[in-house]
Amino acid sequence: MTESKPLDRAIFIGCLIVAGEAVFSLPFHVARFFRPTVLQVFGFTNTELGAVQAVYGVVAILAYFPGGLLADRFPARRLLTGSLLCTSAGGLYFAAVPGLDGSWWLFAYWGLTTILLFWGALIRATREWGGTDEQGRAYGLLDGGRGLFAAVLAAGAVFVFERMLPADPTTATPNERVEALRTVILIYTAATALAGALCWFFVPEQASRLKEHPPVLQNLRRVLRLRSVWLQALIVVCAYVGYKGIDNYSLFAVQGYGMNEVEGARLTALSAWVRPAAAIGAGLLADRFSASRVSALCFGLMVASYLWFGLTDPAATEPWVLYANVFVSCAAVFGLRGVYFALFEEGAVPLETTGTAVGLVSVIGYTPDVFVALAAGWLLDRSPGLVGHQHFFLFLFAFAAIGLVASLRFRP
């Protein structure tokens, strides 16, 4: 892939970037950027929303490993396109505002469509694009570009959402909130379908790898023997806990700093603009120093940020403190997302076992999809208001500290 023409390489990574973010916009972005409104429109408690998201996480965990095996065998173009189109179809049902039971089935469906056909194919295609010398750049561009696309999409969605509500959002009627949120969902649905079309037309068709690939058990044994893979899985777990924690920022802004729901959504949307610079910068640093050292630096910043949130009381008259700390923690989280898959090269994982290794690391590393939303919902409902948020930030701190230790101990 490194010998392709520059324009072909640019188009290829561009499609991976758009697809890599669009596929997760419906199951994640809507609740992240518009959480207070989602709770009101769907009539969910924090615990119920956490349970719905946990259903997604359980199905996703079951899909990661077989998805990695598929990625080692079938062309990325077909896997990515099928995943995106199936995911966007679910958005039409989401826009109908299903009840709790319907939402469970929908998020379980998304757990399959976004992971089984998609994730392993995305990570393997990115590794092949980066070659042996530009892994940090490859994954930094992937996550940084995903962040830029997410920020642009979120800014547009927040703009439309704000225009559909009264000047004072607190006076909005239930019907106005439903219609505003439905429009946001349809925006994300259209973006996901468009990404599928881009992958079909612009991602190069690769030959099936069925004939050239070693037996599944042989690959699995090779991966299981690598100490670096287990440490990488732990690093991904701890980093992903921090990423899932971002979902709570809009609600924290409303309940801790007295902001309205539009201001809370705007805060989270603005924080997404940190992601491109953080991920790309971390990727370039990883190529210069090492991915594990950059990982340790990011976890150190997260430790400091979460301790601040967990041990201090917010002052509504000083929103700049909230913005500054949110941006620092987001920079660290997004920096980690730009480098933690570059650890495959540093950890000497054979290229032909990439899909299998991605499956194993992801099965362990993305378990926060199951428990973080549940933990957040339980902590916030158990101790409503500021205290519940502080307990949640201390929960995030504990995982950041573990991630720091794992990064310092990482060796091939």
HELIX and SHEET records of a PDB file:
HELIX    1   1 PRO A    6  ALA A   22  1                                  17    
HELIX    2   2 SER A   25  HIS A   29  3                                   5    
HELIX    3   3 VAL A   30  PHE A   33  1                                   4    
HELIX    4   4 ARG A   35  PHE A   42  1                                   8    
HELIX    5   5 ASN A   46  ALA A   71  1                                  26    
HELIX    6   6 ALA A   76  PHE A   94  1                                  19    
HELIX    7   7 LEU A  100  THR A  113  1                                  14    
HELIX    8   8 TRP A  119  GLY A  130  1                                  12    
HELIX    9   9 GLN A  135  ARG A  163  1                                  29    
HELIX   10  10 PRO A  169  THR A  171  5                                   3    
HELIX   11  11 PRO A  174  PHE A  202  1                                  29    
HELIX   12  12 VAL A  216  LEU A  224  1                                   9    
HELIX   13  13 ARG A  227  GLY A  245  1                                  19    
HELIX   14  14 ILE A  246  ASN A  248  5                                   3    
HELIX   15  15 TYR A  249  TYR A  257  1                                   9    
HELIX   16  16 GLU A  261  SER A  271  1                                  11    
HELIX   17  17 VAL A  274  ARG A  288  1                                  15    
HELIX   18  18 ALA A  291  LEU A  311  1                                  21    
HELIX   19  19 PRO A  319  ARG A  337  1                                  19    
HELIX   20  20 LEU A  343  GLU A  346  1                                   4    
HELIX   21  21 LEU A  351  THR A  353  5                                   3    
HELIX   22  22 THR A  354  GLY A  365  1                                  12    
HELIX   23  23 PRO A  368  ARG A  382  1                                  15    
HELIX   24  24 LEU A  386  LEU A  408  1                                  23    
END                                                                             
